[in-house]
């Protein structure tokens, strides 16, 4: 019984010794904090822009659906309008791809900042 108690006491004293050691906690400096805030604000802006694009896409899809009546020759009647909608969808897709690229770039920048802190 005393052997077990001695082992536990040694473990406890080791823990308190480790807790007693002081070392600074790494924290970002003001410039790094400001950059991290900027990255967060950019992410919020991207989220809003993504939502706006999704709403536009849904609107375009609804328009396309409205153009497709039961008429088997509907595509001839709406050919130009559908082509315009396709171009708009392609443009929105490019915008989404640009947002993804910005997100990857900002994530790399954030990792770089945090690696400087630690």
C-alpha positions in Angstrom: 0.0 0.0 0.0 2.8 2.4 0.8 4.5 1.7 -2.5 1.4 2.7 -4.4 1.0 5.8 -2.3 4.7 6.8 -2.8 4.2 6.4 -6.6 1.1 8.6 -6.6 2.8 11.2 -4.4 5.8 11.2 -6.8 3.3 11.7 -9.7 1.5 14.5 -7.9 4.7 16.3 -7.0 5.9 16.0 -10.7 2.6 17.6 -11.8 2.9 20.5 -9.3 6.5 21.0 -10.3 5.5 21.2 -14.0 2.7 23.6 -13.1 5.0 25.8 -11.2 7.2 26.4 -14.2 6.5 29.7 -15.8 6.9 30.4 -19.5 5.3 33.0 -21.7 2.2 32.0 -23.6 2.8 32.8 -27.2 0.4 35.5 -28.4 0.2 37.5 -31.7 1.5 41.0 -31.6 -0.6 44.0 -32.7 0.3 43.8 -36.3 -0.5 40.1 -36.4 -3.8 40.6 -34.6 -4.8 43.3 -37.0 -4.0 41.1 -40.0 -6.0 38.2 -38.4 -8.9 40.6 -37.9 -8.7 41.7 -41.6 -8.7 38.0 -42.6 -11.8 37.4 -40.5 -13.5 40.4 -42.0 -12.7 39.2 -45.5 -14.1 35.8 -44.7 -17.3 37.4 -43.5 -17.5 39.4 -46.7 -16.9 36.3 -48.8 -19.7 34.5 -47.0 -22.1 37.4 -47.7 -21.0 37.4 -51.4 -21.4 33.7 -51.6 -25.0 33.9 -50.3 -25.8 36.6 -52.8 -24.4 34.5 -55.6 -26.5 31.5 -54.5 -29.6 33.7 -54.5 -28.8 34.9 -58.0 -28.3 31.3 -59.2 -31.6 30.2 -57.7 -33.3 33.2 -59.4 -31.7 32.2 -62.8 -32.7 28.6 -62.3 -36.3 29.6 -61.6 -36.3 31.7 -64.7 -35.1 28.8 -66.8 -37.7 26.6 -65.3 -40.5 29.1 -66.1 -39.3 29.1 -69.7 -39.7 25.4 -70.1 -43.4 24.8 -70.8 -44.9 21.6 -71.9 -44.3 22.6 -75.5 -41.8 20.2 -77.1 -40.3 23.1 -79.2 -39.8 25.4 -76.2 -36.0 25.7 -76.8 -36.6 27.4 -80.2 -38.8 30.1 -78.6 -36.4 30.9 -75.7 -33.0 30.1 -77.3 -31.5 33.6 -76.9 -32.8 34.1 -73.4 -31.5 30.7 -72.3 -28.1 31.5 -73.9 -28.0 34.7 -71.8 -28.9 32.8 -68.7 -26.2 30.3 -69.3 -23.7 33.1 -69.7 -24.8 34.6 -66.4 -24.5 31.2 -64.7 -21.0 30.8 -66.1 -20.1 34.3 -64.8 -21.4 33.4 -61.3 -19.5 30.2 -61.4 -16.3 32.1 -62.1 -17.1 34.4 -59.2 -17.5 31.4 -56.9 -14.2 30.0 -58.1 -12.5 33.4 -57.3 -14.0 33.3 -53.8 -12.6 29.8 -53.3 -9.2 31.0 -54.4 -9.3 34.0 -52.0 -10.3 31.6 -49.2 -7.3 29.3 -49.9 -5.0 32.3 -50.0 -6.3 33.8 -46.8 -6.1 30.4 -45.0 -2.5 30.1 -46.1 -1.8 33.6 -44.7 -3.5 32.8 -41.4 -1.5 29.6 -41.1 1.7 31.6 -41.7 0.7 34.2 -39.1 0.0 31.5 -36.5 3.2 29.7 -37.3 5.1 33.0 -36.6 3.3 33.2 -33.2 4.2 29.7 -32.0 
